[in-house]
């Protein structure tokens, strides 16, 4: 059996995308001024897992559609 192909976004690229387009609700909730400060204080994995719950789907689509 051949494994299926899998498309994966590398952590470095994911962080680059979020630093350039900080998630607005997360930024507001925690009072961070920019994406760099966000990742100085929070783990990438925790930010990533909170996106689905804290950010609007429109922001998600706009941000990641541009990046892809």
PDB file of N, CA, C and O in Angstrom:
ATOM      1  N   UNK A   1       0.847  -1.183   0.000  1.00  0.00           N
ATOM      2  CA  UNK A   1       0.000   0.000   0.000  1.00  0.00           C
ATOM      3  C   UNK A   1       0.891   1.244   0.000  1.00  0.00           C
ATOM      4  O   UNK A   1       1.793   1.367   0.828  1.00  0.00           O
ATOM      5  N   UNK A   2       0.639   2.144  -0.911  1.00  0.00           N
ATOM      6  CA  UNK A   2       1.381   3.399  -0.980  1.00  0.00           C
ATOM      7  C   UNK A   2       0.720   4.443  -0.092  1.00  0.00           C
ATOM      8  O   UNK A   2      -0.502   4.588  -0.105  1.00  0.00           O
ATOM      9  N   UNK A   3       1.525   5.171   0.680  1.00  0.00           N
ATOM     10  CA  UNK A   3       0.923   6.239   1.487  1.00  0.00           C
ATOM     11  C   UNK A   3       0.401   7.362   0.590  1.00  0.00           C
ATOM     12  O   UNK A   3       0.968   7.649  -0.464  1.00  0.00           O
ATOM     13  N   UNK A   4      -0.670   7.976   1.021  1.00  0.00           N
ATOM     14  CA  UNK A   4      -1.226   9.096   0.279  1.00  0.00           C
ATOM     15  C   UNK A   4      -0.330  10.313   0.465  1.00  0.00           C
ATOM     16  O   UNK A   4       0.355  10.458   1.477  1.00  0.00           O
ATOM     17  N   UNK A   5      -0.354  11.177  -0.536  1.00  0.00           N
ATOM     18  CA  UNK A   5       0.393  12.415  -0.422  1.00  0.00           C
ATOM     19  C   UNK A   5      -0.273  13.305   0.617  1.00  0.00           C
ATOM     20  O   UNK A   5      -1.492  13.301   0.785  1.00  0.00           O
ATOM     21  N   UNK A   6       0.547  14.052   1.293  1.00  0.00           N
ATOM     22  CA  UNK A   6       0.046  14.911   2.342  1.00  0.00           C
ATOM     23  C   UNK A   6       0.673  16.294   2.201  1.00  0.00           C
ATOM     24  O   UNK A   6       1.887  16.417   2.037  1.00  0.00           O
ATOM     25  N   UNK A   7      -0.145  17.316   2.266  1.00  0.00           N
ATOM     26  CA  UNK A   7       0.350  18.687   2.206  1.00  0.00           C
ATOM     27  C   UNK A   7       0.415  19.199   3.629  1.00  0.00           C
ATOM     28  O   UNK A   7      -0.576  19.169   4.359  1.00  0.00           O
ATOM     29  N   UNK A   8       1.599  19.673   4.023  1.00  0.00           N
ATOM     30  CA  UNK A   8       1.797  20.130   5.393  1.00  0.00           C
ATOM     31  C   UNK A   8       2.400  21.526   5.373  1.00  0.00           C
ATOM     32  O   UNK A   8       3.324  21.800   4.607  1.00  0.00           O
ATOM     33  N   UNK A   9       1.883  22.390   6.202  1.00  0.00           N
ATOM     34  CA  UNK A   9       2.421  23.727   6.367  1.00  0.00           C
ATOM     35  C   UNK A   9       3.472  23.671   7.473  1.00  0.00           C
ATOM     36  O   UNK A   9       3.156  23.331   8.613  1.00  0.00           O
ATOM     37  N   UNK A  10       4.703  23.999   7.145  1.00  0.00           N
ATOM     38  CA  UNK A  10       5.784  23.946   8.129  1.00  0.00           C
ATOM     39  C   UNK A  10       5.586  25.027   9.182  1.00  0.00           C
ATOM     40  O   UNK A  10       5.046  26.099   8.907  1.00  0.00           O
ATOM     41  N   UNK A  11       6.036  24.719  10.394  1.00  0.00           N
ATOM     42  CA  UNK A  11       5.861  25.632  11.520  1.00  0.00           C
ATOM     43  C   UNK A  11       6.451  27.010  11.238  1.00  0.00           C
ATOM     44  O   UNK A  11       5.835  28.024  11.566  1.00  0.00           O
ATOM     45  N   UNK A  12       7.633  27.058  10.635  1.00  0.00           N
ATOM     46  CA  UNK A  12       8.270  28.340  10.361  1.00  0.00           C
ATOM     47  C   UNK A  12       7.428  29.201   9.420  1.00  0.00           C
ATOM     48  O   UNK A  12       7.300  30.409   9.622  1.00  0.00           O
ATOM     49  N   UNK A  13       6.867  28.584   8.411  1.00  0.00           N
ATOM     50  CA  UNK A  13       6.024  29.306   7.459  1.00  0.00           C
ATOM     51  C   UNK A  13       4.722  29.748   8.121  1.00  0.00           C
ATOM     52  O   UNK A  13       4.251  30.862   7.890  1.00  0.00           O
ATOM     53  N   UNK A  14       4.151  28.891   8.930  1.00  0.00           N
ATOM     54  CA  UNK A  14       2.917  29.210   9.648  1.00  0.00           C
ATOM     55  C   UNK A  14       3.141  30.422  10.551  1.00  0.00           C
ATOM     56  O   UNK A  14       2.320  31.339  10.591  1.00  0.00           O
ATOM     57  N   UNK A  15       4.247  30.414  11.263  1.00  0.00           N
ATOM     58  CA  UNK A  15       4.577  31.543  12.140  1.00  0.00           C
ATOM     59  C   UNK A  15       4.788  32.819  11.316  1.00  0.00           C
ATOM     60  O   UNK A  15       4.341  33.896  11.710  1.00  0.00           O
ATOM     61  N   UNK A  16       5.460  32.694  10.192  1.00  0.00           N
ATOM     62  CA  UNK A  16       5.692  33.838   9.304  1.00  0.00           C
ATOM     63  C   UNK A  16       4.367  34.444   8.840  1.00  0.00           C
ATOM     64  O   UNK A  16       4.215  35.666   8.815  1.00  0.00           O
ATOM     65  N   UNK A  17       3.423  33.601   8.479  1.00  0.00           N
ATOM     66  CA  UNK A  17       2.106  34.058   8.036  1.00  0.00           C
ATOM     67  C   UNK A  17       1.399  34.811   9.168  1.00  0.00           C
ATOM     68  O   UNK A  17       0.831  35.881   8.949  1.00  0.00           O
ATOM     69  N   UNK A  18       1.438  34.249  10.370  1.00  0.00           N
ATOM     70  CA  UNK A  18       0.737  34.868  11.488  1.00  0.00           C
ATOM     71  C   UNK A  18       1.432  36.127  11.999  1.00  0.00           C
ATOM     72  O   UNK A  18       0.766  37.042  12.483  1.00  0.00           O
ATOM     73  N   UNK A  19       2.731  36.184  11.901  1.00  0.00           N
ATOM     74  CA  UNK A  19       3.427  37.407  12.298  1.00  0.00           C
ATOM     75  C   UNK A  19       3.075  38.551  11.343  1.00  0.00           C
ATOM     76  O   UNK A  19       2.918  39.696  11.767  1.00  0.00           O
ATOM     77  N   UNK A  20       2.953  38.236  10.064  1.00  0.00           N
ATOM     78  CA  UNK A  20       2.605  39.250   9.062  1.00  0.00           C
ATOM     79  C   UNK A  20       1.120  39.630   9.120  1.00  0.00           C
ATOM     80  O   UNK A  20       0.748  40.747   8.760  1.00  0.00           O
ATOM     81  N   UNK A  21       0.281  38.702   9.573  1.00  0.00           N
ATOM     82  CA  UNK A  21      -1.177  38.907   9.651  1.00  0.00           C
ATOM     83  C   UNK A  21      -1.669  38.453  11.021  1.00  0.00           C
ATOM     84  O   UNK A  21      -2.344  37.428  11.120  1.00  0.00           O
ATOM     85  N   UNK A  22      -1.350  39.186  12.067  1.00  0.00           N
ATOM     86  CA  UNK A  22      -1.704  38.736  13.418  1.00  0.00           C
ATOM     87  C   UNK A  22      -3.211  38.526  13.579  1.00  0.00           C
ATOM     88  O   UNK A  22      -4.008  39.319  13.077  1.00  0.00           O
ATOM     89  N   UNK A  23      -3.595  37.470  14.269  1.00  0.00           N
ATOM     90  CA  UNK A  23      -5.016  37.192  14.482  1.00  0.00           C
ATOM     91  C   UNK A  23      -5.640  38.266  15.384  1.00  0.00           C
ATOM     92  O   UNK A  23      -5.263  38.380  16.551  1.00  0.00           O
ATOM     93  N   UNK A  24      -6.579  39.046  14.863  1.00  0.00           N
ATOM     94  CA  UNK A  24      -7.068  40.227  15.578  1.00  0.00           C
ATOM     95  C   UNK A  24      -7.725  39.967  16.930  1.00  0.00           C
ATOM     96  O   UNK A  24      -7.496  40.721  17.875  1.00  0.00           O
ATOM     97  N   UNK A  25      -8.527  38.932  17.040  1.00  0.00           N
ATOM     98  CA  UNK A  25      -9.207  38.670  18.312  1.00  0.00           C
ATOM     99  C   UNK A  25      -8.223  38.192  19.378  1.00  0.00           C
ATOM    100  O   UNK A  25      -8.347  38.560  20.547  1.00  0.00           O
ATOM    101  N   UNK A  26      -7.270  37.396  18.993  1.00  0.00           N
ATOM    102  CA  UNK A  26      -6.251  36.934  19.948  1.00  0.00           C
ATOM    103  C   UNK A  26      -5.400  38.119  20.388  1.00  0.00           C
ATOM    104  O   UNK A  26      -5.087  38.260  21.570  1.00  0.00           O
ATOM    105  N   UNK A  27      -5.030  38.963  19.440  1.00  0.00           N
ATOM    106  CA  UNK A  27      -4.209  40.125  19.755  1.00  0.00           C
ATOM    107  C   UNK A  27      -4.947  41.055  20.730  1.00  0.00           C
ATOM    108  O   UNK A  27      -4.369  41.542  21.701  1.00  0.00           O
ATOM    109  N   UNK A  28      -6.213  41.283  20.453  1.00  0.00           N
ATOM    110  CA  UNK A  28      -7.013  42.156  21.310  1.00  0.00           C
ATOM    111  C   UNK A  28      -7.190  41.548  22.702  1.00  0.00           C
ATOM    112  O   UNK A  28      -7.033  42.229  23.715  1.00  0.00           O
ATOM    113  N   UNK A  29      -7.512  40.280  22.733  1.00  0.00           N
ATOM    114  CA  UNK A  29      -7.782  39.606  24.018  1.00  0.00           C
ATOM    115  C   UNK A  29      -6.577  39.656  24.946  1.00  0.00           C
ATOM    116  O   UNK A  29      -6.735  39.870  26.148  1.00  0.00           O
ATOM    117  N   UNK A  30      -5.367  39.462  24.403  1.00  0.00           N
ATOM    118  CA  UNK A  30      -4.183  39.411  25.247  1.00  0.00           C
ATOM    119  C   UNK A  30      -3.383  40.716  25.254  1.00  0.00           C
ATOM    120  O   UNK A  30      -2.400  40.840  25.984  1.00  0.00           O
ATOM    121  N   UNK A  31      -3.802  41.676  24.448  1.00  0.00           N
ATOM    122  CA  UNK A  31      -3.173  42.985  24.463  1.00  0.00           C
ATOM    123  C   UNK A  31      -1.801  43.061  23.816  1.00  0.00           C
ATOM    124  O   UNK A  31      -0.978  43.891  24.202  1.00  0.00           O
ATOM    125  N   UNK A  32      -1.547  42.203  22.836  1.00  0.00           N
ATOM    126  CA  UNK A  32      -0.259  42.236  22.145  1.00  0.00           C
ATOM    127  C   UNK A  32      -0.286  43.302  21.058  1.00  0.00           C
ATOM    128  O   UNK A  32      -1.319  43.536  20.432  1.00  0.00           O
ATOM    129  N   UNK A  33       0.865  43.949  20.839  1.00  0.00           N
ATOM    130  CA  UNK A  33       0.911  45.035  19.856  1.00  0.00           C
ATOM    131  C   UNK A  33       1.190  44.547  18.444  1.00  0.00           C
ATOM    132  O   UNK A  33       0.798  45.204  17.479  1.00  0.00           O
ATOM    133  N   UNK A  34       1.868  43.394  18.301  1.00  0.00           N
ATOM    134  CA  UNK A  34       2.177  42.874  16.969  1.00  0.00           C
ATOM    135  C   UNK A  34       2.436  41.366  17.040  1.00  0.00           C
ATOM    136  O   UNK A  34       2.495  40.771  18.116  1.00  0.00           O
ATOM    137  N   UNK A  35       2.589  40.770  15.850  1.00  0.00           N
ATOM    138  CA  UNK A  35       2.783  39.323  15.766  1.00  0.00           C
ATOM    139  C   UNK A  35       4.063  38.853  16.429  1.00  0.00           C
ATOM    140  O   UNK A  35       4.112  37.748  16.968  1.00  0.00           O
ATOM    141  N   UNK A  36       5.096  39.676  16.396  1.00  0.00           N
ATOM    142  CA  UNK A  36       6.359  39.296  17.029  1.00  0.00           C
ATOM    143  C   UNK A  36       6.179  39.145  18.547  1.00  0.00           C
ATOM    144  O   UNK A  36       6.649  38.175  19.143  1.00  0.00           O
ATOM    145  N   UNK A  37       5.497  40.113  19.158  1.00  0.00           N
ATOM    146  CA  UNK A  37       5.250  40.036  20.598  1.00  0.00           C
ATOM    147  C   UNK A  37       4.400  38.815  20.939  1.00  0.00           C
ATOM    148  O   UNK A  37       4.618  38.162  21.959  1.00  0.00           O
ATOM    149  N   UNK A  38       3.441  38.517  20.086  1.00  0.00           N
ATOM    150  CA  UNK A  38       2.588  37.347  20.297  1.00  0.00           C
ATOM    151  C   UNK A  38       3.436  36.094  20.472  1.00  0.00           C
ATOM    152  O   UNK A  38       3.222  35.315  21.400  1.00  0.00           O
ATOM    153  N   UNK A  39       4.411  35.904  19.566  1.00  0.00           N
ATOM    154  CA  UNK A  39       5.206  34.678  19.625  1.00  0.00           C
ATOM    155  C   UNK A  39       6.364  34.742  20.614  1.00  0.00           C
ATOM    156  O   UNK A  39       7.000  33.727  20.896  1.00  0.00           O
ATOM    157  N   UNK A  40       6.636  35.920  21.134  1.00  0.00           N
ATOM    158  CA  UNK A  40       7.602  36.014  22.232  1.00  0.00           C
ATOM    159  C   UNK A  40       6.977  35.487  23.519  1.00  0.00           C
ATOM    160  O   UNK A  40       7.677  35.002  24.408  1.00  0.00           O
ATOM    161  N   UNK A  41       5.642  35.588  23.608  1.00  0.00           N
ATOM    162  CA  UNK A  41       4.950  35.242  24.850  1.00  0.00           C
ATOM    163  C   UNK A  41       4.089  33.983  24.764  1.00  0.00           C
ATOM    164  O   UNK A  41       3.732  33.412  25.795  1.00  0.00           O
ATOM    165  N   UNK A  42       3.756  33.550  23.567  1.00  0.00           N
ATOM    166  CA  UNK A  42       2.873  32.384  23.390  1.00  0.00           C
ATOM    167  C   UNK A  42       3.532  31.349  22.485  1.00  0.00           C
ATOM    168  O   UNK A  42       4.332  31.680  21.611  1.00  0.00           O
ATOM    169  N   UNK A  43       3.176  30.096  22.718  1.00  0.00           N
ATOM    170  CA  UNK A  43       3.684  29.004  21.882  1.00  0.00           C
ATOM    171  C   UNK A  43       2.883  28.942  20.581  1.00  0.00           C
ATOM    172  O   UNK A  43       1.668  29.139  20.567  1.00  0.00           O
ATOM    173  N   UNK A  44       3.586  28.669  19.512  1.00  0.00           N
ATOM    174  CA  UNK A  44       2.949  28.567  18.196  1.00  0.00           C
ATOM    175  C   UNK A  44       1.788  27.570  18.219  1.00  0.00           C
ATOM    176  O   UNK A  44       0.713  27.853  17.690  1.00  0.00           O
ATOM    177  N   UNK A  45       2.002  26.432  18.817  1.00  0.00           N
ATOM    178  CA  UNK A  45       0.966  25.386  18.849  1.00  0.00           C
ATOM    179  C   UNK A  45      -0.289  25.866  19.570  1.00  0.00           C
ATOM    180  O   UNK A  45      -1.400  25.518  19.172  1.00  0.00           O
ATOM    181  N   UNK A  46      -0.123  26.657  20.620  1.00  0.00           N
ATOM    182  CA  UNK A  46      -1.283  27.157  21.358  1.00  0.00           C
ATOM    183  C   UNK A  46      -2.031  28.222  20.554  1.00  0.00           C
ATOM    184  O   UNK A  46      -3.261  28.263  20.565  1.00  0.00           O
ATOM    185  N   UNK A  47      -1.298  29.066  19.870  1.00  0.00           N
ATOM    186  CA  UNK A  47      -1.940  30.061  19.013  1.00  0.00           C
ATOM    187  C   UNK A  47      -2.691  29.353  17.888  1.00  0.00           C
ATOM    188  O   UNK A  47      -3.838  29.687  17.592  1.00  0.00           O
ATOM    189  N   UNK A  48      -2.044  28.385  17.274  1.00  0.00           N
ATOM    190  CA  UNK A  48      -2.660  27.647  16.166  1.00  0.00           C
ATOM    191  C   UNK A  48      -3.954  26.968  16.596  1.00  0.00           C
ATOM    192  O   UNK A  48      -4.954  27.019  15.879  1.00  0.00           O
ATOM    193  N   UNK A  49      -3.935  26.340  17.752  1.00  0.00           N
ATOM    194  CA  UNK A  49      -5.135  25.619  18.188  1.00  0.00           C
ATOM    195  C   UNK A  49      -6.264  26.565  18.593  1.00  0.00           C
ATOM    196  O   UNK A  49      -7.429  26.169  18.582  1.00  0.00           O
ATOM    197  N   UNK A  50      -5.941  27.796  18.948  1.00  0.00           N
ATOM    198  CA  UNK A  50      -6.988  28.744  19.348  1.00  0.00           C
ATOM    199  C   UNK A  50      -7.610  29.489  18.164  1.00  0.00           C
ATOM    200  O   UNK A  50      -8.671  30.097  18.314  1.00  0.00           O
ATOM    201  N   UNK A  51      -6.977  29.454  17.002  1.00  0.00           N
ATOM    202  CA  UNK A  51      -7.491  30.192  15.841  1.00  0.00           C
ATOM    203  C   UNK A  51      -8.926  29.824  15.507  1.00  0.00           C
ATOM    204  O   UNK A  51      -9.761  30.701  15.286  1.00  0.00           O
ATOM    205  N   UNK A  52      -9.212  28.548  15.468  1.00  0.00           N
ATOM    206  CA  UNK A  52     -10.536  28.075  15.063  1.00  0.00           C
ATOM    207  C   UNK A  52     -11.623  28.594  16.000  1.00  0.00           C
ATOM    208  O   UNK A  52     -12.753  28.829  15.573  1.00  0.00           O
ATOM    209  N   UNK A  53     -11.282  28.775  17.282  1.00  0.00           N
ATOM    210  CA  UNK A  53     -12.276  29.174  18.278  1.00  0.00           C
ATOM    211  C   UNK A  53     -12.387  30.688  18.449  1.00  0.00           C
ATOM    212  O   UNK A  53     -13.443  31.194  18.828  1.00  0.00           O
ATOM    213  N   UNK A  54     -11.303  31.410  18.171  1.00  0.00           N
ATOM    214  CA  UNK A  54     -11.291  32.842  18.464  1.00  0.00           C
ATOM    215  C   UNK A  54     -11.401  33.747  17.240  1.00  0.00           C
ATOM    216  O   UNK A  54     -11.813  34.901  17.361  1.00  0.00           O
ATOM    217  N   UNK A  55     -11.044  33.245  16.083  1.00  0.00           N
ATOM    218  CA  UNK A  55     -11.043  34.095  14.885  1.00  0.00           C
ATOM    219  C   UNK A  55     -12.206  33.750  13.966  1.00  0.00           C
ATOM    220  O   UNK A  55     -12.673  32.612  13.922  1.00  0.00           O
ATOM    221  N   UNK A  56     -12.657  34.756  13.239  1.00  0.00           N
ATOM    222  CA  UNK A  56     -13.745  34.550  12.286  1.00  0.00           C
ATOM    223  C   UNK A  56     -13.239  33.769  11.081  1.00  0.00           C
ATOM    224  O   UNK A  56     -12.068  33.861  10.713  1.00  0.00           O
ATOM    225  N   UNK A  57     -14.124  33.012  10.480  1.00  0.00           N
ATOM    226  CA  UNK A  57     -13.732  32.213   9.320  1.00  0.00           C
ATOM    227  C   UNK A  57     -13.303  33.108   8.152  1.00  0.00           C
ATOM    228  O   UNK A  57     -12.456  32.714   7.350  1.00  0.00           O
ATOM    229  N   UNK A  58     -13.884  34.312   8.053  1.00  0.00           N
ATOM    230  CA  UNK A  58     -13.486  35.238   6.987  1.00  0.00           C
ATOM    231  C   UNK A  58     -11.999  35.608   7.117  1.00  0.00           C
ATOM    232  O   UNK A  58     -11.272  35.641   6.124  1.00  0.00           O
ATOM    233  N   UNK A  59     -11.564  35.883   8.342  1.00  0.00           N
ATOM    234  CA  UNK A  59     -10.151  36.213   8.561  1.00  0.00           C
ATOM    235  C   UNK A  59      -9.270  35.022   8.206  1.00  0.00           C
ATOM    236  O   UNK A  59      -8.230  35.173   7.565  1.00  0.00           O
ATOM    237  N   UNK A  60      -9.696  33.845   8.630  1.00  0.00           N
ATOM    238  CA  UNK A  60      -8.926  32.631   8.343  1.00  0.00           C
ATOM    239  C   UNK A  60      -8.762  32.455   6.830  1.00  0.00           C
ATOM    240  O   UNK A  60      -7.654  32.221   6.348  1.00  0.00           O
ATOM    241  N   UNK A  61      -9.869  32.569   6.080  1.00  0.00           N
ATOM    242  CA  UNK A  61      -9.810  32.369   4.636  1.00  0.00           C
ATOM    243  C   UNK A  61      -8.975  33.445   3.955  1.00  0.00           C
ATOM    244  O   UNK A  61      -8.137  33.137   3.108  1.00  0.00           O
ATOM    245  N   UNK A  62      -9.196  34.691   4.314  1.00  0.00           N
ATOM    246  CA  UNK A  62      -8.423  35.777   3.703  1.00  0.00           C
ATOM    247  C   UNK A  62      -6.928  35.614   3.975  1.00  0.00           C
ATOM    248  O   UNK A  62      -6.112  35.740   3.063  1.00  0.00           O
ATOM    249  N   UNK A  63      -6.578  35.339   5.206  1.00  0.00           N
ATOM    250  CA  UNK A  63      -5.164  35.233   5.586  1.00  0.00           C
ATOM    251  C   UNK A  63      -4.484  34.076   4.899  1.00  0.00           C
ATOM    252  O   UNK A  63      -3.413  34.246   4.317  1.00  0.00           O
ATOM    253  N   UNK A  64      -5.078  32.913   4.951  1.00  0.00           N
ATOM    254  CA  UNK A  64      -4.404  31.740   4.411  1.00  0.00           C
ATOM    255  C   UNK A  64      -4.561  31.600   2.905  1.00  0.00           C
ATOM    256  O   UNK A  64      -3.700  31.001   2.261  1.00  0.00           O
ATOM    257  N   UNK A  65      -5.624  32.129   2.325  1.00  0.00           N
ATOM    258  CA  UNK A  65      -5.752  32.125   0.864  1.00  0.00           C
ATOM    259  C   UNK A  65      -4.638  32.965   0.240  1.00  0.00           C
ATOM    260  O   UNK A  65      -4.040  32.560  -0.758  1.00  0.00           O
ATOM    261  N   UNK A  66      -4.355  34.139   0.825  1.00  0.00           N
ATOM    262  CA  UNK A  66      -3.273  34.987   0.336  1.00  0.00           C
ATOM    263  C   UNK A  66      -1.927  34.278   0.460  1.00  0.00           C
ATOM    264  O   UNK A  66      -1.098  34.333  -0.449  1.00  0.00           O
ATOM    265  N   UNK A  67      -1.723  33.621   1.581  1.00  0.00           N
ATOM    266  CA  UNK A  67      -0.424  32.984   1.853  1.00  0.00           C
ATOM    267  C   UNK A  67      -0.193  31.766   0.962  1.00  0.00           C
ATOM    268  O   UNK A  67       0.950  31.479   0.607  1.00  0.00           O
ATOM    269  N   UNK A  68      -1.243  31.050   0.597  1.00  0.00           N
ATOM    270  CA  UNK A  68      -1.084  29.852  -0.219  1.00  0.00           C
ATOM    271  C   UNK A  68      -0.809  30.246  -1.634  1.00  0.00           C
ATOM    272  O   UNK A  68      -0.642  29.381  -2.494  1.00  0.00           O
TER     273      UNK A  68
END
